């Protein structure tokens, strides 16, 4: 994916897919909202984005953004934090039946997250939610809780993506094994080098052998977080293969670039650190497209795009679908039944 060279290869995000971005509304401060991020991504040539929120289901948000910005495909999902009832099969079923693409295990409310960040609901230097008891996916006997298995069965039934989120390394391995046993085919290991879960490379290799896909995010290597160096990600991708990995932005925070630009910077950095352009394309376009089954989704028609543009254009501008000449065509001798103008305009 290259465009202008300016003295060397430049990674382009045309056709790329960001499976993990964080727009506003959110309880954490954000750089831009759903519409702004979708429009910017579409302008940059991205094919699809998946907005994620720690505090609510994003499926309905994605549906509405898709209607307004039909030039890009927008998918949603649900994070199983306390705000949706925690490990709540009913919330999962509703999300998936409404078209959800991914179900994430608990993030800021995970028990392991609380241990490493000093509590639930926030991060070391950023508060965003309500403090409470952390959620663990195992029971007192160290086995996966029944409601977790029910969630996995729903993910398998709807052929959705399972995200491991902020669970502990041990929980993640247990979860992936059980998910595979019940028929989950699409499993994403969420930002493995972030502070949570901070997996080691041998564990990532084991998870790949089990059929999971590690998802490396720009936020992990960003100046504000610095949980891993790009070289570590390059080493891991070379060990497990780009065909088994994803690159995402994981941005939307005010101290990071917009998701489409974060993804471009991330891809360019890893390319300059030793990965091939083909590897980058595989991880930002091919692999996420396969996980989303993106070819099966209906593309917007010209009529869809015209309708959506009419929502943001000046309704009085000539040529707008809502302009006076469009709503009230000029009367002719052959057309004496022009509708009455409720505003009594001439």
C-alpha positions, 0 to 999 in steps of 0.5 A: 500500500504505497503512494507518493514516495518523496524519497522512499516508500510511504505506507498508505492506508487506502483500503485499510481497516481499523478494528479498534478506535475510541471516539467520543461519546465516552467517559474518557476525554476524546479527540473527536466523535464518531462522525468526525473520526469516520469522516476523517478515516473515509477521507484517508481512504480507510475501508472500515472502522470499529468504534469501541467504548468502555462504557456502552454498546457501539452497535447503534452508534455504528449504524447511525454513523454508517447512514451519515457517512456511507463512504466507509463501513462502520461496525460496532460491538460491546465491551463486557464492563459493569456498564452493560452488566458485566459478563451479561449474555443478554447484552451480548445477544442483543448486540450481536442480533443488532449486527455487532461485529465484536464482543470484548471481555472486560477492559477497565473493569477487569479484575486484572486491570484493577490489580495493575492500575490501582482500581477499576474504571480508569488508568494510572493517570486517567480517570474515566469511570466508576470505581468498583469490584473487578470482574474475573472470568474464572470462579473460585475454583479457577474455572471459567464461569458458566456465564462466560461459556454462555457468552462464548457460545453466542459469539460462536453462533453469530460468527462474531469476533471475540476480543480478550481485552484486559484479562490476565495472561492465565485467563486469556489462555483459558478463554481462548482454549474454551472459545475454540472448543465451543466453535469460536473461529475469530479470536483477537488478542487485544493489545498484547504488549499494553500494560494489561495484559503485557503478554510475553512472546512465548504466550503469544506464540501459544495463542497463535497456535490455538488459533488466536490473532494478536492485535498490536496497537499504536497506543501501546508504543505511543509517546504517552504510554510507551509500554513497548518499543516498535522493535518488540512488535517487529520481532513478534510479527516475524516470529508468528507471521504477519498472516496471523497478526493485526495492526490497529490504532487503538486511538481517539485519546487527545494525546494521540493522532486521529485513528487513520493517521495513527494507523499510518504512522504505526505501519510506517514505523514498523516498515522502517523497522524491518517489516515488508510492505506486504506484511503491513498490508496484510495486517491493516487490510487483508486480515481485518477484512477477513475477520469482518467478512467485509466482502459480505456486507452490502456496499452503499449505493449512489442513492445512499451517498446522495442521501447522506450528503444531504444531511450535512449540506446546506438544505437551501443550496441549489442541487441539495436533495432538500432544496426548494426546487427539489421539494417543490418543482416549478409549476407548469401549464401541464402541472397545475397541482403544485403542492401548497407551500406551508411557509407561503413562499412565492 
